[in-house]
Amino acid sequence: MQSNEHANGHLSPGVNTAGQNGAQSDMRNVVIIGSGPSGYTAALYTARANLNPLLIAGSLDISTSRIKGGQLMATSDIENFPGAIETPVDDIASVKGISGPDLMRRMEMQALHFGAEMMEEFVTSVDFCSAPGDYYVVKTESGKEIRTRAVIIATGASAKKLGIEAEARFFGQGGGVSTCATCDGHSYRGKKVAVVGGGDSAMEEASYLARLVDKVYLVHRRDEFRASKIMLKRAQDDPKIEFVLHSTIVDIVGKPHPAAETVAFFKDKEVVKAAVIKDTRSGEMRELEIDGIFVAIGHTPNTDLFKSQLSMDEAGYLVHDRHMRAIPSITCESAEMRRLEHVPGVFVAGDVSDHVYRQAITAAGMGCMAAIEAERYLAERMAEEKGISAESLDISAQSVAQSHWSVERDEMGEKSILERVEQTAAENL
Ligand code: NAP
């Protein structure tokens, strides 16, 4: 964290201090890194709190794991995000989910509507590890340097892929290769699919899919499993699941998309027809006829940027306290930072810290919590700068959360927490 010798770093509600060129004199209240459901929700909440957040969103290139919108950009239909349906609500029979890209576009529009700014860029570095100061410097791929008092990390996780050439051609948007059974499984009702992997994720995906599809082939490269006994047994006992062991998928055979002749967009698009399976002991190859492939070989949290700076669990997921605050790494260069229980002004939300639930809705919930905590942190700092005791104002998480209720805000003239601090400071003059 940097100290504030050269810039006016005083907090001010509703003041948008940074131009998107990130010039040295600019100062942000909050920068959000990552644009999945957690990032967009954090942007929405901090924007409604007049913090003028900057969301650094990633790029529009679908081939990168750092795509703007995150993992849901590769999901065809979402049926389990409450309220995200496109059919009239009074017609229960025809209720239909919306696509992942559509949901992310709606989240983006909502955040922008309330004043969030967006930058389609990648963050290349940020220093959370030097001595505690007043602000952080976030650097981007194009060379921008953005100074900010608070950071919300919402960089998500990336599903591991097989890494074969054909995988990219069939991945997402109905092509037949997916990394999320709960997102895409319903498209395979009555069909045959393969699940790849031998861990809990593969067993869970296989058991889930077996409830929807006719047949699941569990393709695993050896005959020992990382999966827990109970989850393995559940899959083994399921009559719809057949284990294909000592096997890897080395290629995918396609057939024309069912809508290739009627919809121009799908004209040259193919869907999965079969997987080419290689026996890992004999090297023998064969084709397995299936309609879909679910790759469940683990996830990698997108935490490379924060290595040696922030505390992570053994799988690399960020650790946070119950206020969503990041914890300094024991390898931080500053002894002062290492002694702190949390990194001041740095919050964590979504799949980057969650390998258990990994749902859009849980990520969104965490984004909301991180935003409220960031707002509280900024209000406490502002109170301190203006010489007001934080105790004389109610800057609890509950109070900040309550200030987001529309009825409070619109009908009772409630102010954002930062405005409340500002007003108290003016009254005290
Ligand atoms: P995991 O335990 O690391 O298992 C990954 C599996 O994928 C392994 O069987 C591995 O094979 C295989 N694999 C890796 N790379 C591969 C490749 N390139 N080609 C083919 N196969 C490959 O990952 P996970 O199943 O996602 O679980 C991660 C953590 O989350 C675990 O701690 C797990 O218990 C937890 N989890 C829990 C639940 C639950 O409790 N409901 C559900 C899901 C996950 P090898 O074994 O040969 O290396």
Residues whose N, C-alpha, C, O or C-beta is under 5 A from the ligand:
A	BS01	NAP	K161 L162 G197 G198 G199 D200 S201 A202 E204 R221 E224 R226 A296 I297 G298 H299 H355
